[in-house]
Amino acid sequence: MRLQWKVIEAFRCMRELSLCLCEVTRDKHCTSICFSPFTFTEAVIMRLISSSARGPSSSCLTLTFLMLLLCCHIASNLGHKSESALTVVENTEGGEGAGSDEDEEATVEEDEGDLEVVQPTEEWQTLKPGQAVPAGSHVRLNLQTGQREVKLGEEQLKYWTQEHREKKETESSFSPDELKQAMKKIKEDQNPASKDADQQDSVSSKFRPLEELKRDMAQLDLLVETDVQVMKRLLDQFNSSNSTMQQRLSILLELEYLVHQVDNAQTLCSMGGLQFILEGLNSSDFRLQESSAFVLGSALASNPVVQVKAVESGALQTLLTVLATAQAHSVKKKVLFAVASLLRHFPFAQHHFLSHGGLQVLSELFRTDGRGALRTRIVTMLYDMISEKELISQAGLDPVLDASHEERVRQYSKVSLQGELLEKGWCSLVPQLLESSEHDYREKALRALLAMAPVCLEQYRSDSSLLGSLVSLRDQYQEMVQSEMILGEENGYFAEIVDLIDALQVKMSI
């Protein structure tokens, strides 16, 4: 019995020695392996104690075998290389041993082949088998999960925080040179004079001066002229006694192209070109009359300065004379264009037009025109004059208007156009345009009839031919509207004409 208890005591000592070795190697697998053989050995020894009656020879043999097995296991544990590949670093601060939950410093020894290096952070992160960590990192063994964890060491964390702060300050800061350039740019932006000068210099660098271009063109036998120089040269050629009729017609054609610009038209008048044009209207050659009227109409269009100078030069009387005496249809067409351009938005000229018998001249021209083109121009001009006066009267209700508007209202009040239309028989002349086969002519006539309705309504009602024409035209255009609707055009051109007819019939039925 004494021998058996000594054997048990020896095995317990060996067990403690094995546990110490496992603790030094920091291997949890070693710990679990060490526990299992000793538990088995103790069970065997206890069985030997219970069966000691069998004899000392068999017990000694079994005990010797177990001792040999235990020594082999310890030797294999000592020669086993840990999977963690971690080397213990001496704790200079006297901290607790490994295996606890506190941090421990470790370095990495590379195994065979290249290892994957994990970059630690401020938080704990799990290490996988075969991964390495930089020197100075904190590594611990989590006994609950059995996994290794790593984070930045204190020195690493201090260095990383300082480096990150310096990098951020560097990114958000500016160098002295950059600050100087920024301040210089702010001063330049605040100085519009220097900025405009720089822009002017940049523009000047892209384009060459006109004098330099002229000099280069002169060397190439080319002539560079401005519009003013061109018009002066054309007028000199027009007044030259050596100019032929064809040359004068070509000159007028070039002038018509130039006077479409407002400034060129005004410059032409200041050069005395308006007088030359009026002389061309009085010419006996219808071609010269036509071209002169065309140039005058283009110069008068939407150009109040030229309109005033034309009235002062007697252009209105000249145009009315040509309308009354000219024989060529093309001349009358161009002269009507010039008259309409002179009267548009110019109440002073409209008043003089009425006082000089302009409606009488137009009525004679309307009756003699068999083609309908001149009739349409005349009716359109009358409709524009009526509409202008109505628009000015309606705009007069607006309290926020300038003094010029009041003057225009006063001038339009002197234009008694509708009374003149009634006296000159236009209430019966305009309906004649409905007999035309052109849809455009009919539309212009219907609009003029609606504008003249306040003074011509009684004559409309007594005109049986007008009533019949309206009924016939409505039936005709209603069929066309049905065709438009079949094609998917609900509000087409013909539907607009039907609306005009309906509006006129409503006024006549009231």
Secondary structure as UniProt FT lines:
FT   HELIX           2..25
FT   HELIX           28..50
FT   HELIX           52..54
FT   HELIX           56..79
FT   STRAND          86..88
FT   TURN            92..93
FT   TURN            98..99
FT   STRAND          104..108
FT   STRAND          116..117
FT   STRAND          125..126
FT   TURN            129..130
FT   STRAND          131..132
FT   TURN            135..136
FT   STRAND          138..142
FT   TURN            143..146
FT   STRAND          147..151
FT   HELIX           154..172
FT   HELIX           176..190
FT   HELIX           192..206
FT   HELIX           210..219
FT   TURN            220..221
FT   HELIX           227..239
FT   TURN            241..242
FT   HELIX           245..258
FT   TURN            259..260
FT   HELIX           262..270
FT   TURN            271..272
FT   HELIX           273..281
FT   HELIX           286..300
FT   TURN            301..302
FT   HELIX           304..312
FT   TURN            313..314
FT   HELIX           315..325
FT   HELIX           329..343
FT   TURN            344..345
FT   HELIX           347..355
FT   TURN            356..357
FT   HELIX           358..368
FT   HELIX           373..395
FT   TURN            396..397
FT   HELIX           403..413
FT   HELIX           417..423
FT   TURN            424..425
FT   HELIX           426..429
FT   HELIX           430..435
FT   HELIX           439..462
FT   HELIX           464..486
FT   TURN            487..488
FT   TURN            490..491
FT   HELIX           493..509
//
